[in-house]
Amino acid sequence: MIVHPSERLTYRRISAADSDFLFAIDQDEEVMRFLTGGRKTTRQEVDEVFIPRIESFSNEEKGWGLWQASLADNTGEALGWILVRPMGFFTGNVQEHNLELGWRFSRKSWGKGYATEAAKAVIAGLRAAGYTTFSAIALADNHASINIMKKLGMHYVRTERYTDAIFDDDVEVYSTAKQ
């Protein structure tokens, strides 16, 4: 699958070699606020938990994995990433034709539309690969992420308990699927 550059950003799939980038973005309490209550991810967690989780759902041909979004200017600065995996991948209810999208961007890039631009570019690549249904989850208080979901054409579906090996909380589910 290919994700073409957008107006301000370029994209590439993240691998284990990007562990420094993944660690760095998780060192801001505000970035982690709705994920861990603001607790920073340790280097050991990145290497022993996060990287193996990414590798477990990554599939280059299908476009699953993390897509790094970087500025398309002369700096090429990496701003964040877009997650793509089957909805319910870690909950035991895998939906291969309903792709879960997620995002994590550095705080200095917030409020500039980068996450929405990046998610739209990734969705365009996924649509070209034949996918039609996209979903996302967020804590009810995460208004910024919910706003992005709405900009992506998703609508509120339900509130549910999301539980996997590292997360357990009530989340709001948004989707492009017709209900």
C-alpha positions, 0 to 999 in steps of 0.5 A: 500500500502507498500513502502519497505525500499530502500538502505539507507532509510525507509518510513512511511506515515505522519499524523497530529502527524508529524506537528513538522517535517512538520513545521521544514522542511519549516523553510529553505528559500532555501527549500521554494524557488520554493514554496513560493519564500522563505517565511517560513511556519508559524506554524499556516499555517501548522496546519490550511492549510497544515495538512487539505490539506494532510488529504483531499487527504490521502488514506492509502489503495491507498497509497495517502498522504505524505511518510516520508523518513528517514535514515535507519541507527541507527539515523533514521533521517527524511530527507524529504517527497514524496507526492502522490495524484491524479494529479489535486486534488486541481484544479478541474481536478482530474485524479485518475489514474495519480498520482502526485508526489512531494518532499520536503527534508531538504537542508542538504540532497540535492545532495545525491540522497535521493529524487530520491531514495525515489521517486523510492521506492514510485513508486515501491509500487504504481506500485505494487498496480496497478498504471502506470502513474505518473506526477510532476510539477515544476517551470521552474527554479527548475532544481533540481526537473526537474532533479529528474523527468527525473531520474524517467523516466518522460518527459516534457509534457507542461507548464500550469498555476497551480492555487489552493487556495495557489499556482498560477504560471506557471509550467512545467508538466512532466509525464511518460504517453505516449503522 
